Amino acid sequence: MKSNHLKIGIFIVFSGILLSSPLLAKKEETEKGKTKCHLQFSLKSWSAFYKSGKGTGTITCDNGQKSDVKIRAHGGGITFGKSKIVNGKGSFTKVENMEELFGGYATSEAHAGVSGSAAAQAMWKGDVALTLAGMGKGWNLGIAFGKFKITPK
């Protein structure tokens, strides 16, 4: 009886490996021709339930593409404060072309700080995701949801 369970277990493991190998190959195929891009940015923002921010940045990609960008953020939530993030960093999911990175992203954000402000955000635009992190000056506390828009300068 124990040997039957062992045989069934081995069969399931090897079946899973064999069945998943085409899926792994498919993932590798879809990654070919895609580039990884990063955002370096500065952003000033304020919030009192409503949140608004303006900034600038530079997107650089591992395929050599580069673009200076304008950033606008709007949203709301349980959020209060005023901050300035300098030298923030962002990372995009892989894309075929930098043009896919421009536009509006749906955001969720948590931030907290007194004299030293810290922020972390995750956002999405279709299949493109962007995560941001930064430290700066100001004070803030809360969570917010909204839109983060990136446009070329």
N, C-alpha and C positions, 0 to 999 in steps of 0.2 A: 504494500500500500504506500509506504513512504517513497519507494523508488518511482511510483507512478506520479506522485506529487512533484518529485524532483524533475522528472522528465517533462511534465506539463509546465513547470516553472521555467526550465531552460528553453522550451519551445516558445513560450510567451516572450521571454527576453530577446531571443534571436529574431523572432517575428517582428517585434517592435523595432529592432535595429534595422532590419531589412526594409521594413515599410517606411521608416523615417528617413532613410538615406536619399530617396528621391526628393523629399522635402528639403533636406539640407542642401542638395545640389541646386534646387530651385532658388533657395535663399541666396546662395553664392552667385547665381546667374543674375538675380535682380540687383545685387550690390555692385556688379561690374559696371563701369561707366558712371558711377556716382561719386560725388565729391563731398568731403567733410568741411563744414564752414564754422567759423567762430565770430562772435561779436565782441568788440571792446567798446564800452560806452560810458557816457556821463549823463546823469539825469537829475533834474530838479523837480520836486513834486510837493504838493500840499494836499491835505485831506481833512474834511470835517463831514463825515458820512459820504460826501462826494469826493472823489479823488481825481486830480489832474496833474499831469507831468509833461515836461518838454525836455528834450535832450538831443545829443548827437552821438555818433559812433562810427566805427569802421568795421565792415564785414570783410574777412579774409578767408579764402578757401585754399585747400591743399592742391588744387589744380592751377593756382596762380591768379585766379580772379580776385578782385578787390574793389570795394565800393565804399565811399563815404556816405553816411545815411543820416536822415532826420528821424527822430523818435517822438511820438505823441502817445500819451497814456490817459485814458479816461475810464472811470468806473465808480463803484460805490460799495459800501458795506459798513461794517462796524470798524471804522478807521478814523484816526485823528493824528495830525502831525504835520511836520514840514521837514523835508530832508534834501540833501544833495549827495548823490552817489557819484564818486569819481573813480575812474579806472575799473568799472564793473566788467564782469566777464559773462559771456553767454556761449552756449553750444547748441547748434542746430542738428537735427537728424540729417542723414545723408540725402543729397538732392542731385538731380542730373544737371541743373543749371542754377546759377545764383539768382536768376529772375524769380524762381519759385519762392525765394525768401521774402520778397517785398509784399506788403499788404497788411491786413489786419488780423491779429491773433486774439483768440478768446483767452482770457487770463484768470488765474487764481493766484492769490498772493498772501503771504504772511510777513509781517514786519514788526520790529520792536527795537526801541533804543531810546536812551536819554543821553544827550551830547554826542554819543557815537551811534549812528544809525546803521542798521543792518537790514537787508532785504533779500528774499528768495522768491522766485516766481517760476511757475510752469505755465506754458501756453501752447495753444494749438491753432493751426490753420490748415484744415484738411489733413493731409498725410504728413505735413511738416510740423515738427515739435521744436520748441525752443525752451531751454532752461537758463535762467539768469541768477546771478549772485553778485552782491556788492556790499561794500561798507562805505560809510561816509560820515557826514556831520548832520546834526539836527536831532529832532526827537519825533518819535512816531510809535504807534501801537495799534494793532488791529489786523483784521482780515478784510480783503476786498476782492471783488470780481469785476471784470470789465474788458476793455479792448486796448491792445498795444499795437500801434501802427508803425511800420517801418517803411520809409520811402527813400529813394535815392536823392542825394543833394543836387 
